Amino acid sequence: MALSIVLHQAGVDHVLIDRLAQGLQSSRAGVIHAQTLETLEPLGVTQRLSELALKLQNFAIRDHNRALLKFDFSKLPSRHPY
C-alpha cells in the first residue's frame, strides 16, 4: 500500500493487485503503532490516519479479569503517543 501511495503521488499509472480472490472477514491492519505513523509521515497519510483513529493511551493484555501486562503509551518518545 505504501508503494502504491508513492507511485500515485509521483504520477505513475499503476494497478495494485491483491493475491486473495476476495477480501478477508477480519481486519488486516487493526493497529498502527507510533513508529509506523512516523514512518508514514513522508507519504502524507499520517494526519488522516490519526484523525480516524481510536487513540489508546493505556492498554492491557488480560486473562479474564486479571491484567497480565499493562502498557502506558502516553510515555512513548513519539509525536504519536497513543
C-alpha positions in Angstrom: 0.0 0.0 0.0 2.8 2.4 0.8 4.4 1.8 -2.6 1.0 2.4 -4.2 0.7 5.8 -2.4 4.3 6.8 -3.5 3.6 5.8 -7.2 0.3 7.7 -7.2 2.0 10.8 -5.7 4.7 10.6 -8.4 2.0 10.4 -11.1 2.9 6.8 -12.1 -0.1 4.9 -13.5 -0.2 1.5 -11.8 -2.5 -1.3 -10.7 -2.5 -2.7 -7.2 -3.2 -6.5 -7.2 -4.1 -8.5 -4.2 -3.4 -12.2 -4.3 -6.6 -13.0 -2.4 -9.6 -13.7 -4.6 -11.8 -11.9 -2.1 -11.5 -9.8 1.0 -10.9 -11.3 4.4 -13.6 -11.1 7.1 -11.3 -9.5 9.5 -9.0 -6.5 9.6 -5.5 -6.8 8.1 -4.4 -3.7 10.0 -6.2 -3.4 13.3 -3.4 -1.5 14.9 -1.0 1.1 13.7 1.9 1.7 16.0 3.5 5.1 16.8 6.7 4.2 14.9 4.7 3.2 11.8 2.8 6.5 11.9 6.2 8.3 12.0 7.4 6.2 9.1 4.3 7.0 7.0 4.6 10.8 7.6 6.6 11.5 4.4 3.7 9.9 2.4 1.2 12.4 3.8 -1.2 9.9 5.2 -0.4 10.2 8.9 -2.7 13.1 9.7 -5.7 11.4 8.1 -5.0 8.1 9.9 -4.7 10.0 13.2 -8.0 11.8 12.6 -9.8 8.5 12.0 -8.1 6.6 14.8 -9.3 5.4 18.1 -6.4 6.5 20.2 -5.4 4.5 23.2 -3.1 5.8 25.9 -3.5 2.7 28.1 -3.8 -0.9 27.0 -3.8 -4.2 28.9 -3.5 -7.9 27.9 -5.9 -9.7 30.1 -6.7 -13.3 31.2 -10.4 -12.9 32.1 -10.4 -10.4 35.0 -6.6 -10.4 35.5 -4.3 -8.0 33.7 -1.2 -9.8 32.5 0.5 -6.8 31.0 -0.3 -3.2 31.2 1.1 -0.5 28.7 1.1 3.2 29.0 1.5 4.6 25.5 1.3 8.2 26.7 5.0 8.0 27.7 6.3 6.9 24.3 9.0 9.2 22.9 7.0 9.9 19.8 4.8 12.5 18.2 2.1 9.9 18.4 2.0 8.7 22.0 -1.1 6.5 21.5 
